[in-house]
């Protein structure tokens, strides 16, 4: 029952605001903490979305670049007598505008959301003790039916190169030069072109389209090697092809290497390869 005043009327109980008993300093501190919690919530939401979306963004980026590289390769192959033009043409066609912007974005977010050591397919800026070739590679295409591989090969194995597709080691040779032609590729990110290299067995066919010719290779062996074993891309006296990727998928513990011997060239079908 509400208390009565002198005239017998009930007294009104004042309604206090939740912070009515707080001083100005306390209210200011509460407001600051509320803002901080709000910002923290947004940061956690954005971070979670990036973690979820990054694999899809990586795949979408690689598919976009591969489409542009494929168009550049087809234009190159349509040249007179299959002669290669500017070796930088395919790369220049693919890198620019939206792709160039995406490169800069991935340069920023990859160290945060993608651990590079989990996919050590690349040699980085160079393999110790091995010189790099001065001849630049033109556009090429690798086809491995058994491993579901069909991709344009870029010239280099840096982080940016392997975002775009499998890459020729610049410490290795090129198909028309003989020797050890070495190619690296991601297994779990950016298209995961070499995801199924472990399906290969001796005798399986690997094909490289380069300068108007189809170079055919027959798998000799598939081996798990140490993550820092670069001997597989050393120069060789015979014409071979070497592929490398991480092993097991998503781990930096080892690398998977495939060695194939050159068995000859064949003419490209009229109208190119579909």
C-alpha positions in Angstrom: 0.0 0.0 0.0 1.4 3.4 -1.0 2.1 5.8 1.9 -0.4 8.7 2.6 0.4 12.4 2.9 -1.2 14.7 5.5 -4.4 15.2 3.4 -4.9 11.4 3.2 -3.8 11.2 -0.5 -1.4 8.6 -1.6 2.1 9.8 -2.3 3.5 9.2 -5.8 6.6 7.0 -5.9 9.2 8.6 -8.1 10.4 6.5 -11.1 14.1 6.4 -11.2 16.0 6.1 -14.5 18.5 3.2 -14.5 21.4 5.6 -14.4 19.8 8.3 -12.3 22.0 7.3 -9.4 25.2 7.5 -11.5 27.4 10.5 -11.7 28.4 12.1 -15.0 31.7 10.2 -15.0 30.1 6.8 -14.5 27.6 7.5 -17.3 30.5 8.5 -19.6 32.4 5.4 -18.8 29.3 3.2 -19.5 28.8 4.9 -22.8 32.5 4.3 -23.8 32.2 0.6 -22.9 29.0 0.3 -24.9 30.6 1.7 -28.0 33.6 -0.5 -27.6 31.4 -3.6 -27.3 29.5 -2.5 -30.3 32.7 -2.1 -32.4 34.0 -5.5 -31.1 30.8 -7.2 -32.1 31.1 -5.8 -35.7 34.8 -6.8 -35.9 33.9 -10.3 -34.8 31.1 -10.5 -37.3 33.3 -9.2 -40.2 36.1 -11.6 -39.2 33.8 -14.5 -39.2 32.4 -13.7 -42.6 35.9 -13.4 -44.0 36.8 -16.8 -42.6 33.8 -18.3 -44.2 34.0 -16.5 -47.5 37.8 -16.5 -48.1 37.9 -19.9 -49.7 35.1 -19.0 -52.1 36.7 -15.7 -52.9 40.0 -17.4 -53.6 38.4 -19.9 -56.0 36.4 -17.2 -57.7 39.5 -15.1 -58.2 41.5 -18.1 -59.7 38.6 -19.0 -62.1 38.4 -15.3 -63.3 42.2 -15.2 -63.9 42.2 -18.6 -65.6 39.4 -17.5 -67.9 41.4 -14.5 -69.0 44.6 -16.6 -69.4 42.7 -19.1 -71.4 41.5 -16.4 -73.8 45.1 -15.0 -74.1 46.4 -18.5 -74.8 43.8 -19.1 -77.5 44.8 -15.8 -79.1 48.4 -16.8 -78.9 47.7 -20.1 -80.5 45.8 -18.4 -83.3 49.0 -16.6 -84.4 50.7 -17.3 -87.6 52.1 -20.9 -87.7 51.6 -21.1 -84.0 54.5 -18.8 -83.3 54.4 -17.3 -79.8 54.1 -13.6 -79.5 55.1 -11.5 -76.5 55.8 -13.9 -73.7 54.2 -11.5 -71.2 51.0 -11.2 -73.2 48.9 -13.6 -71.2 50.0 -12.3 -67.9 49.4 -8.7 -68.9 46.0 -9.5 -70.2 45.0 -11.2 -66.9 46.5 -8.7 -64.5 44.8 -5.4 -64.5 41.6 -3.7 -63.4 39.6 -5.9 -61.1 42.3 -8.6 -61.0 45.0 -6.2 -60.0 42.7 -4.8 -57.2 42.0 -8.4 -56.1 45.7 -9.1 -55.9 46.2 -6.2 -53.5 43.3 -7.3 -51.4 44.6 -10.9 -51.1 48.1 -9.5 -50.3 46.5 -8.1 -47.2 44.1 -10.8 -46.1 46.1 -13.9 -47.0 48.6 -13.6 -44.2 45.7 -13.3 -41.8 43.2 -15.9 -43.1 45.4 -18.3 -45.1 48.6 -19.8 -43.7 51.0 -19.9 -46.5 53.0 -22.7 -44.9 49.9 -25.0 -45.2 50.4 -25.1 -49.0 54.2 -25.0 -49.6 54.0 -25.7 -53.3 56.0 -22.6 -54.2 59.6 -21.9 -54.2 59.1 -18.2 -53.4 61.6 -15.9 -54.8 64.1 -18.5 -55.7 65.5 -21.9 -54.8 68.9 -21.7 -53.1 71.8 -22.9 -55.3 69.8 -23.0 -58.6 70.1 -20.2 -61.2 66.9 -18.9 -62.9 66.5 -19.1 -66.6 66.6 -15.8 -68.6 64.2 -17.0 -71.2 60.6 -16.1 -70.3 57.9 -18.7 -70.8 55.0 -18.0 -73.1 51.4 -19.2 -72.3 51.1 -22.9 -71.7 48.4 -25.3 -70.7 48.7 -28.5 -68.6 46.2 -31.4 -69.0 46.1 -34.4 -66.7 42.9 -36.3 -67.3 43.3 -38.8 -64.5 44.0 -36.0 -61.9 41.2 -33.6 -63.2 43.8 -31.0 -64.2 43.2 -28.6 -67.0 44.8 -25.2 -66.4 46.9 -22.5 -68.0 50.4 -22.4 -66.6 52.0 -19.1 -65.6 55.7 -18.2 -65.5 56.8 -18.2 -61.9 56.1 -19.7 -58.4 55.7 -16.6 -56.2 52.6 -16.2 -54.1 51.0 -14.0 -56.8 51.9 -16.4 -59.6 50.4 -19.4 -57.9 47.2 -17.6 -57.1 46.5 -17.5 -60.9 47.3 -21.1 -61.7 50.1 -23.7 -61.7 53.5 -22.0 -62.4 56.7 -22.9 -64.1 59.7 -22.9 -61.8 62.1 -20.3 -63.2 64.8 -22.5 -62.0 63.6 -25.2 -64.3 63.5 -25.6 -68.1 60.7 -25.2 -70.7 59.1 -27.9 -72.9 60.8 -26.8 -76.1 64.2 -26.6 -74.4 64.3 -30.1 -72.9 65.8 -30.8 -69.5 63.8 -30.7 -66.3 60.5 -28.8 -66.8 59.2 -28.1 -63.3 55.8 -26.9 -62.4 54.3 -26.1 -58.9 50.6 -25.8 -58.0 48.4 -25.3 -55.1 46.5 -28.3 -53.6 44.0 -26.7 -51.2 43.6 -23.1 -52.2 43.2 -20.8 -55.3 41.7 -23.4 -57.6 43.5 -26.3 -56.0 44.7 -27.4 -59.4 47.0 -30.1 -58.1 44.5 -31.5 -55.6 44.4 -35.0 -57.1 48.0 -35.5 -58.1 48.1 -38.5 -55.7 45.8 -40.4 -58.1 48.7 -40.6 -60.7 50.5 -43.9 -61.2 53.5 -44.9 -63.5 52.4 -44.9 -67.1 49.7 -42.2 -66.8 49.7 -39.4 -69.4 50.5 -35.7 -68.7 50.2 -33.2 -71.6 51.6 -29.7 -72.0 50.4 -27.4 -74.8 53.2 -25.0 -75.6 54.1 -23.0 -78.7 51.6 -24.8 -81.0 52.7 -28.3 -79.9 51.4 -30.9 -77.6 54.2 -32.2 -75.4 53.4 -35.7 -74.0 54.9 -37.1 -70.8 54.5 -40.5 -69.1 54.6 -40.7 -65.3 57.6 -42.5 -64.0 57.0 -42.1 -60.2 55.0 -40.3 -57.5 56.8 -39.7 -54.2 56.4 -37.9 -50.9 59.4 -35.8 -50.2 60.6 -33.4 -47.5 59.0 -29.9 -47.6 62.5 -28.4 -48.2 63.7 -30.9 -50.7 64.3 -29.0 -54.0 66.5 -31.6 -55.6 63.6 -32.8 -57.7 63.9 -29.6 -59.8 67.6 -29.9 -60.3 68.8 -29.9 -64.0 68.6 -33.3 -65.7 70.4 -34.7 -68.8 67.1 -36.0 -70.2 63.8 -34.2 -71.0 61.4 -34.8 -68.0 58.5 -33.0 -66.3 58.4 -32.5 -62.5 55.2 -31.5 -60.6 55.2 -30.5 -57.0 52.5 -29.7 -54.5 51.9 -29.9 -50.7 51.2 -33.2 -48.9 49.0 -34.1 -47.2 46.4 -31.6 -48.3 46.4 -28.5 -46.0 49.7 -29.5 -44.3 53.2 -28.2 -44.5 54.8 -31.5 -43.3 55.8 -32.8 -46.8 55.5 -32.2 -50.5 54.2 -34.5 -53.2 56.4 -34.8 -56.3 55.6 -36.4 -59.7 58.2 -37.2 -62.3 57.3 -38.0 -65.9 59.5 -38.6 -69.0 59.0 -37.0 -72.3 57.6 -39.4 -74.9 57.1 -37.1 -77.9 55.1 -34.3 -79.4 51.9 -34.4 -81.4 50.0 -31.8 -83.5 47.2 -29.9 -81.9 43.7 -30.8 -83.2 42.2 -28.4 -85.7 40.2 -25.8 -83.8 42.4 -26.4 -80.7 41.6 -28.4 -77.6 38.2 -28.1 -75.9 
